[in-house]
Amino acid sequence: MGLFDQVTGMLGGGDAGKFKVILNWINEQGGIQAILEQFRQKGFGEVVTSWLSGAHNQSVNPEQIQDVLGTPAISNLAEKLGIDVGSAAILLSEQFPKIVDALSPDGEVKHDEEDLLTRGYHILRDKFFS
């Protein structure tokens, strides 16, 4: 199931706010490039490449997410979402690869003036209203 299918499900289930919270949280962590660099530094370079390449996204498990991003960052997201840390790590392990994939249609995340949240909403708008 792709990011847009997931987002459609979120929107249908009244969880569109979760998508916004995740995108804001990614920005608070220094942006998507900073998070991808954390993955590379922890030995997940091939995984990151799969997310950017448009090929099959390699998965990461919740424990790997916590190892790479750190429990304080995951706790921060969990608090914003009103869920426990384990559930936040599971959510990120499922959704982050899809978000990266969707935001890198040409194999790289664009460095432009728009922030991640704005780009995310543009992707949604283009998908659902064009």
C-alpha positions, 0 to 999 in steps of 0.5 A: 500500500502506497503513501497516498493509499495510507493518507487516504485511509488516514483522511477517511479515518479522521486521522489527517492530523497525524500526517500533519503532526509527523511532517511537523515533527520531521521538520523539528528534527532538522528536516528529512535530509537530517533524518536520512543522514542519521540513518546513513551514519548508523549503517542504513545507507542501502536502506535510504537508497531504496527509499529514494530510488523508487524501487522496493522500499527496504523496511526498518523495524521499530527498534531500528527506528529508536536506535537511529532517531533516539528515544527522546525524539520518538517520545516527543512524537509519541507525546504529540500524537497521544500514543506510547513510544512503542506505537510511535516507533511502529508508526514511523517504521511503517510510514517514514519510508513511504514519506521519503519515497513520496517526497523523492520522485526523482531519487532525491529530496528536493532542497527548495524554499518550501518546508516539508509540511507544505510539500506534503500538502502539495503532494496530497492536493495534486493527488486528490484534486488534479 
